[in-house]
């Protein structure tokens, strides 16, 4: 079976409708057989009181792209995914523009996926690095 990038992006963006991802302006923009990328605008909706990108919004982007990536590499008709642990190191602040989250698989087990999600800006500066563990289970 060949990889269909447009089908993957359409599916991910459909899943995001009427969710936190839509509220934060997260859009899935690129995909490959070993990665998924989403972008999020940095504006007052995702700022903390000091006018900087909120770490929680960054983590929401990371978990959104990592969870969607687990769905993409699995079987969305038969499996569901739940994030069970996420960690983040915030390395650089951001006040405006766009951030990009790219998830790459570290471990693909039968029931657990471990992802590294790098959050970068328009100049490819590393803003945050996150690690997400997802549980994969059969739909009931």
Buried (B, 14 or more C-beta within 10 A) or exposed (E): EEEEEEEBBEBBBEBBEEEEBEEBBBBBBBBEEEBBBBBBBBEEEBBEEEEBBBBEBBBBBBBBBBBBBBBBBBEBEEBBBEBEEBEBEBEEEBEEEBBBBBBBBEEBEEEEBBBBBBBBBEEEEEBBBBBBBBBBEEEE
